[in-house]
Amino acid sequence: MKYFGRTTVSEFLDDRVVYRSLAPVDRRLPTLRELRAEIGLAEDYIPRKSEAGYARVIVALLRHAQALLAPGVEIEHLIFIGDTRLNDGTAFANICQAGGWPGLAFIGSETGEPASVKIEQAPGGRPLYLANRWAALVDFDGNSFVDFCARQGFAIDAATAVVIDLDKTTLGARGRNAQVIDQARVQAVRDTVADLLGSTFDAGAFQAVYDRLNQVAYHPFTTDNQDYLAYICLVLGSGLFDPQSFFDDVQNGRLKTFRQFIAQVDAQVQALGPELAQIHREIYANVRAGDPTPFKTFRRNEYLTTTGRMGNLSDSTPVEMLLANEIVITQEVRTLALDWKQRGALLFGLSDKPDEASLPTTEQAAGGHRAIHRTEAHAIGEL
């Protein structure tokens, strides 16, 4: 691995980025509210990445962005760069279908196995280029993704839309650097619970609950939602319920859903004390309103712990230490993006990270904090 200096994701994406709320950071693009009637999306519904509604939003934003970047030039084909076969592969297929475009996708996830590439088909028959090296984007003995695009007849020019995943692709590449993104999130959960519990916070008990809940076996209960997990850790840490009794109830089916759990807490909310009761009421109101990220305090802490791990070490730090302790920009993605930007392609970034965990508050922005895609980080790659 080599170090390629400091930069930001905005170097190649500018502000053409959407986070989970699907509100484009580039204010020249229409808001989701403005797009609803145009694409037939239900009011107050924010689709997730693998859903058809999400694809319709992205297609509309791509067309509006294209009109700004290359007026009069229609998008003719789409390229997608991501890190997960199921979620990103499905999003890619849906976007192509919604736009009526031919497309190619690169799905990367670095492993310790010998370097390899295989070609599969996404729904609709569109090719997926699957690689266990991020370097395969641009350099793989004549069989790189760039070579693959050329063989498929995809000329990269002003008629090309390139959709790039941010989380664990552009930043914290899966299999190479993704663990630091996870560490930042866990730190945010811990910091949030510790701050709210104060002197009663038990670090060992917290870690035991978090580690157990953060397993696939509990996904039916938590729906793999980190806001829910953070809230459960807070409630169990408060002493309102005995942790072992809670886990027994989940395993025995007496406690089936998170909504059932938070309703039980609400019935005993006065026992939490004034501060925790207020936090509970805010979270419960957000859950009932259908907000998938109801624990705002946790997510704002996640923003701080995430950006706090970007570019914080010195430039002379060994690459291995940067990869172990910082969230870095994937140089292979950067190289490809800058080249294709130069050729006139439309580049657009997607992130499933909540806006509260990605963008600074007004006060934080005044203090110098920037959105994740505008936060400086080290760029590292194999090139």
C-alpha positions, 0 to 999 in steps of 0.5 A: 500500500502507498500513501497518495497525500491528503484530499477530500471526496468532494475533489471528484464528487463536488457536492453531488452527494446524497445521504440517507434522507436523499436530500442532495447536498448540492442546493441546485438540485431539487429536494426530495419534496420537490421530486415526489410528484415528479416520480410518484413517491408517497408523501413522507416516505424515504425509500432505502437503497435497495428499493425501487423508489430509491432508484427513481429518486436517484435517476431523477437527481442524475438527470437534473445534475446532468442538465446542469453539468452537460446541458443538452446531453442525455445520459446514455449509460450508467456505471456503479461502483460499490462494495456489496453484492446484494445491496449495491447490486440491487441498487445498480439494477434498479437504477438502470431499470428506472433510467432505461439505461444499459449499465456495468457495476464494480463490486469490490471487497478485499480478501486475503485470498489470491487476487481474482475477478468473476463476472455475474449478472444483476437482475435484468441481466446487467453485468456485475464485475466482482473483485477481491482487490480494489486495485482491480478497478484500474490495474489487473493484468489487462482484465481491470474494470477499466478494461472490462468497460472498454470491452463492453463498448462503454466509452466514458464521456459526457453521456456517462453517469457514474454512481459511486458508493461512499461508505466502505467503498470510497471511504474505508474500503471493505476488506481494507479499511472498513473496520475503522468506520465500525469502530467510530460507530461503536465509539459513538454508541459508547460515548452517548450512553456514557454521557447520558448515564454519567457516574452510573455508566459501567463500561464492562456491562455496556460492552457485554450488552453491545457485543451480544446485541450486535450479532446476526442472531438478534437482527430480527429484534434490532432489525440491525438498526444501530439507533435501536441498539444504542437505545437498548444499551442505554435503557439496560445500562440505566438499570430499568430492566435486568439485562439477563431477563431482557435477553431471556425474554427476546430468546423465548419470544416474550419480547418480539420487536423493538417497538414492543420493548420501547413501549414497555419502557414508556410505561415505566418512563418516570423511573428513568429520571428527568433527563433519560425520560426526556431522551426516551420521549424524543426517541419514542416520538421519532420511532412512532413517526417512522424515523429509521434513525430516531436516536439523534444524539447518538448519530450526532456523536457518530458524526464527530467520532467519524470525522475525528478519525479522518486525517487526524494523524500526521502525514509521516505515519506509516501506511499500516497505522493509517489503515488501522486507525483512520478512515482513508480515501480509497486511492483506486476509486479516486484515480478512476473518478478523477480520470472519468471526471476529466472525460466529462462523465457525471459523478454522483455519490450515494451514502446510506449513513444518516444525515445527522451522522454525516453533516455538521450542525450549524454551530459545528459548521461555524466552528470549522467542521465539514460534511464527511465528503468535504472532510480531509483524509489521507488517500491510500491504495495499491497503485 
